[in-house]
Amino acid sequence: MEAHAARRSKAGTRRWRRALEDRRVLAPLLIAPAVIYIVLVVGVPFGWAIYLSLTDAIGGSLRGEWVGLDNFTSLWGDSNFRRALRNTLIITLASQALVVVGAAILSHYLLRDFRGKWLLRLLIILPWAAPVALGTIGWLWIFDSLFSVINWTLGHAFGIVDTTDPPQWLGRPNLALLAIIVVHAWRVLPFAVIIFLAGLASIPSEVDDAAKIDGATGVKKLFYVTLPLQLPIALVALLFGIVFTAADFAVVYILTAGGPFNSTQVLTTWSFAIGINSGDLGQGAAISLYLFPLLAVVSIAMLFFAKRAQVS
Amino acid sequence: MRAGRRNLGTYLVVGPFAILLAFPFYWMLVTMFKEDLDLYNTGNVPYVYNPVQWKFWESATTKHVEFLFTDTSYPDWLLNTAIVGAAVVLITLVVSLPAGYALARLSGSWGQTAGIGIFLVYLIPPTLLFLPLSPLVARLGLQDSLLSLILVYPSITIPFSTWLLMGFFKTIPQELEDAALVDGCSRLKALTRIVFPISLPGILTVVIFAFSLCVNEFIYAFTFISSTEHRTISAGVPNELIRGDVFFWQSLMAATLIPSILLALLYNAFLDRFIKGFTGGAFR
């Protein structure tokens, strides 16, 4: 009897072992932990954020009375929200336009080998390697109201600005918006350069040779050969840049905290101000979820280009 | 001759970009050793050290850097960041290594789709999730504990690491594994004995990037942790070292420059591998 049971359990482990050799069993088994982790820590809170946005939940609680889409619709009457939405779009588009142009130029030159490349590359990736909150503090000092190095250079060295009344970079709505755009572009540019370089490196050398034989050189080669091949991965860099910028909280929070007079609020800082500081969790969740349509469009576009890049 | 001229053009383009991008860090470096009298005098040229009262040997000082390490919680924050980073890297590897391998080798077309799906999770940012997560963390009794960050950060690092590892595993020749399988190795043994050791450079790259993602994160670190001594550097420096309108600029600049330079050196060392891993994923 006992021997029988032992034999059976031995057969059991053998069957189990054989199952582990089967791709159809092993693959889901190995992927499962990652999927479970992400469902628990991203999927559940995301669902909860949607639920909260449909309730009147207040600070510290996880439940509230159902209010339907009220949180979403009532936001349109709030000029601060409309401005936050507008600022998010302006900051994202303007900074990413700068990033794409800069990255296209830089990656083109960084592909070559030259003396001192190691050092120059290190300097170029610094803004991306530095933690965003810390890099932004550096900018806070550069834009300082009294001791801004920009104002010193423009005022004392070049005499362009009035030294007794220098521009308040973070104290005027439009200048503050410009400052935020600059910091975001500064931060994402190295990342875009890295991805552009990856894209350029993945173009097989046969393509180069073929282009040479066909007589495509210089500008012609750039437009008919390099750019079309680089386009998918360049778009991936752009789409990532959009997500990094639109979803960022630290840059605006540290530079201006949304000020002066809420003129530089973006969706993330405004949702923090309403959801945490004012304790209106439902409304705050609704504000942050206005980011989602933007991100969803980006994700779908990304899937599309990733698939296309795979085919080619 | 021609090559020389081409290089000159490269320097003329890359040089100004490098200066612009690195300027804030040069500025941190200059600021952190300045005397107060020098720093807060707009008559002085700010780019260099100006002697205070003609005593040129006293024109720079390390006292503000020392202040940072002796009179603030900065050393605690560095330690907390290292603890959180190490724990998150460990969790990330345990979860991402098998997933990355399975997506690269064992699964067919659905694996490709799943791989991209996992990657897309990276696009649901913490700023969408912090509002439900912070009461949730409090409900679980993890408020103001490093454990909250250790448990939540892998949700940021796992998607990215799985994607990178998938790319690295694809570059390892299938024949190596097949040989081991023919020799009677089980698939799991082939994985731990053959595949993982070869992918060590790729794994190291993932370690660096997962760690730096942890150091970078701001909003969770800011909302989950409330006491000064439990902060990480990302949230500690802006929230604890800036008090109202009083700025200790020299100490602040030292606090921001030190981690930035360390991370940049690590990044630069692994950049080429990172580039390979990124394109090795679905873009191949």
Interface residues (C-beta under 8 A of the other chain):
Chain A: R17 L20 E21 R23 L26 A27 P28 L29 L30 I31 P33 A34 V35 Y37 I38 V41 V42 P45 F46 W48 A49 L52 G59 G60 S61 L62 G102 I105 L106 Y109 L110 R112 F114 R115 G116 W118 L120 R121 L122 L123 I124 I125 L126 P127 W128 A129 A130 P131 V132 A133 L134 G135 T136 I137 G138 W139 W141 I142 L146 F147 V149 W152 H156 T163 W186 L189 P190 I194 I195 L197 A198 G199 A201 S202 P232 I233 V236 V243 A247 D248 F249 A250 Y253 I254 T268 S271 F272 G275 I276 L281 G284 A285 S288 L289 L291 F292 L295 V298 S299 M302 L303 A306 A309 Q310
Chain B: R6 N7 G9 T10 Y11 V13 V14 G15 F17 A18 I19 L20 L21 A22 P24 F25 W27 M28 T31 L39 Y40 T42 P46 Y47 V94 V95 S96 P98 A99 Y101 A102 L103 L106 S107 G111 Q112 A114 I116 I118 L120 V121 L123 I124 P125 P126 T127 L128 L129 F130 L131 P132 L133 S134 P135 L136 A138 R139 L151 V152 P154 S155 I158 P159 T162 S186 R187 L188 S212 V215 N216 F218 I219 T223 I233 S234 A235 V237 P238 I242 F247 W249 L252 M253 A255 T256 L257 P259 S260 I261 L263 A264 L265 L266 Y267 N268 L271 F274 I275 K276 F278 T279 A282 F283 R284
